[in-house]
């Protein structure tokens, strides 16, 4: 009788997966963020054994210089190099800009009246202790503009789905003044437009990862319009990753917006990818009074936010020292 029971329990244990059997997570993968640079200019960093891949920014204008004519030559070039080195590629499609001289969307969107100028001014907080700047954001709440942007996403998906590791859309945070020059900006319309763009991106890239950077939503604080909650629910339901441009441990603004949701949904999203960019390095740890260290960024990312990938700026001191 004992032998029968033992064999039954043994067979039963073989079909039940256990948490202990899963490989332990060794911490977020280390990638480098190079902005719009040529990866070849950072080959010494890319070739490091601990660097898994590269995140590169491409403006809408660079990818669609004329209406319906796409130029993906830079992505092709980057793929050739990175595949040779055995590294992965993440592409960020940029439709918002942080300098007043940067209006990097196609000329036809700027000039054809149907697109209402294509851009609206926005403010930007450049980092701790840095002066606020101004730039531009694409008026995605305009259906004609959004349709053209989605055409770009579809063209990219047709060429690169399954070939690049991932594509990400830039941060949700914008600061648009409520005045007659804001091109009909409305918070609900902006939120709906961004969600629609994420959906189209995932339809275009069913194999590669799709990540939406989400940090703040305009007109919302502490999820009072449920934009943040709906974003995470939508991502979970549609196998979409989320992330953000800045890992800033314990910061009140982030803790009243996206960070608690990353913590709550950390095991329910296919990928969480967040960055340590130039402005991120300016912030001070409120617990120490000193600039955040590499270990503090990594520990908070792994243990609270559930981050799978960190995109490290090449300005990070630990990378600079390695050169």
N, C-alpha and C positions, 0 to 999 in steps of 0.2 A: 504493500500500500504506500509506504514512504517513497519507494522508487517511482511509482506512478505520479504522485503529487509533485515530486522533484522535477520529473521530465516535463510535466505540464507547465510548471512555473518557468522552467528554462525556456521552453518554446515561446511562452507568452512574452517573456522579457526580450526576446529577439525581435519582436515585431513592434515594440513600443519604443519610439525615439525618446531619448533622454537629453536634457539640457547639457549634461556633463559630456555627452558624446560630440557636441558641437565644438569646432575649433575655437580656441580662445582668440578674441580680438586683440591684436597687438598694438592698437592705437591707430589714429587717422593716418592714411597714406599721405606722404609728402609730395606735393606737386609744386612747380614754380609758376608764378603769375608774371607774365612779361608785358602786359598791356598790348600795344600794337606792334611790338618789336618783332624782328626776324629771329626765330629760334636759333638760327645758326650763330647769332651774335652772343648767345649764352650757352654754347655747346659744352663749355667746361662744367657748368652746373648740371645741364641735362644729362651728361654722361655719368654723373655720380650714381653709385649703386643704390643709394637710398631715395632717389628721385624717381617717381613712377610716371610722371607725365608733365605736360605743359598746358596752361590755359592762355589762350590768345584772344584778344578783342578785335572784332571787325565791325567797322561802322556800316550802317545801311548803305551809305553812299559808295563806299569802296566795293561793296558786293553787287550793287546795281547802278553802274555809272549812267545808264540810260534806261528809259522805261522798257522793261521786258528784256533787256540785255544784261546778262549776269556775268560777272568776272570773278570766278572762284580760283584764280591761278595761285593766289597766296596760300589758300588752304591746301591745294594740291601740292605745292612746294613743301609746306610744313609736314604734310603726311609722308611724303617721300623720305624726308630727313628723319622724322621720328620713328617710322617703321624700320628704317635702317638701324637705328639705335635701340630698337626694342622698347620704345616709350609710347605713351598714350597721349591723345589730343582731346582737349576740351575747348570748344569754340563759344565765345560770348558774342551775341549779336547786339550791338549797341545802337539804341535809338534815343538816348539822352546824353547830354554833354555838359561839362562843368566849367567851360570857359566861354565868354561872350563871343569870341571869334570862331568857335566851333559850331558850325551849322551843318553837320555831316549827314544829311539825308539827301536823296537824289534831287537834282535841280528841278525836275518836272513836278515833284511834290511841293517844292518851294514856290513855284511860279504859276502853276495851273490853278485858276480860281476854285475849281471843284474841291481842292484840298485845303482851302482857307489859310494858305501860308505854311502849313505843315508843322510849324513849331510854335511854342509859346515860351516866354521867359520863365525861368525858375531860379530859386536860390539854392545854394549848396553850403552845408556845413563841412568844411574841409578837414576838420580834425580838432583835437583839443588845443586851445590857445591859438588857433588859426583864424584869420579873418574870414567871414562869410563871403563867398563869391557868388557869381551869377552865371547862368548858362541857359540851356534850352532843353525842352522835352518835347518829343513828338506828340502831336494831338491824336493819340490813339482812340479817343472818344469820337472822333470824326469817322463815320463808316467808310468813306472813300479812302482815307489814309490807311485805316486798319486793313482794308481789303488788299491794298498793294503790299503792305508789310507781310500779310499772311501768304501772299504769292511768293515772296522771298523765302519764307520758312518752308513752303512746299517744294520750291526748287532745290533748296539745300537738302531737304530730306530725300528727294529723288536721287540725288548724287551721293550723299554721304551716310545715309542710315546704315548702321552696322559697320561702317568703316571708321568713323570717329567714335571715341568712347562716349562723348556727351556734348550736348549743346545747352547753354543756359541763357535765359533772358535776364536783363539787368534789374537792379533793385526796384522795388515798388514805391519807395519813398520819393515824393516830389513836393516842392513848395511852390504852388502857383497862387499868385495874388488874385483876390476876387475883385476884378475890375473889368471894364468894358473890353480890355485888350486880351482877355484870357481865352478867347476863341470858343466860348460856350462851355468852359470847364465845369464839370459837375462831378462830385465825389462818387456817387453811385454809378454814373456812366463810365468813369475812369476804372472803377473796380470791375465792372462787367466786361469792359474792353480787355483788361489784362487777363481775366479768367478765360475769355474767348481765345486770346492769343496762346495761352498755355495749352488749351485743348487742341488747337490747330497744330501747335508744335509737336505734341505727342502723337497726333495722327500722322504727321509727316515723318516722325522718328519712332516707329514702334520697337525697333531693336536697340538703338543707342539710348543712353540715358538723357532725359529731359529734366532740367533743373530750373526752377524759378527762384531768383533771389527775392526774398521777402524780409523786410526789416520793419518798415512802418507803412501804414496806409494814410493818405491825407484825410483830414477831418475825423480821424479816429484816435482815441487814447484808451488803452486798457480794454480793447475789444468792445467798446461801447456801441459800435455799429455791427459787430460780429463779422467784420471783414476778415480779421485774422483767423477766427475760428472756421469760417467758411472756406478760406484758402487751404488750410490744413486738411479739412474734411474732403475737399475736392481733390487735393493731391493724393491723399490716401486711397480714395475710391478709383482713381484713374492711373495709378502706378507712376506718379510723377514725383520726382525728387524736389527738395527745397534746399535753400541755402541763404547766404547773405554775404555782403561785401566786407563785413567787419566782425571779428571775434573780439569783444570788449567785455571781459569778465566783470560781473556784478553791476554793470552800469545801469542806473535807474531807468533811463529811457527805454533801453532794450528789454529790461525786466518787466516793464509795463506794456510791452508790445510783443515781439516775436519770440523772445527767448523761452518763456514758460511753455509755449506751444511746441518748440523743438524738444524740450525735455519730455513733454507729455506724449508726443508722437514719435519719439526717437526709434522705437522698435516697429513702427507701422508704416514707415516710408521706405521706398526702395533705395534711396541715396540721400544723404545730407552732406552738402559740400559748401564749405565756408572759407573765407579769405582772411589773410593778414596782409592788408595792402599798406601803402605808404602812410595814409592818415591814421591807420590803426596803431602804428608804432608811436604816435604822439601821445597816446593816452596813459594816464597814471593810475596805478593800482591803488584804490582807496584804502586798502588794508595795509599797504607798505609805504605809501607816499612816493614810490619810485615807479619808473616806467615798467610796464609788464615785461617779464622775461619769456624766453621761448618755452620754458617748462610750464609757466603759468598759462600761456595761451593753449598749449597742448592739453594740459590737465583739464582745464575748463571745457574745452571743446569735446574731449573724449568722455568725461565723467558727468557733465551736466547737459551739454547740447546734443550728445550722441553723434558727433561728426565722423563721417567716414573718410573725407578728403579735406585737407587744408591746402589752399592755394597760397603759397608764401611769396610775398614780393621779393624780387631779387635784391632789394635794399635791406633785407633782414640781416642783422649783424652776424648770425651764425653761418649764413651763406657767404657773406662778404669775407669773413675770416678764413673760410675754406679756400678762397681763390689763391 
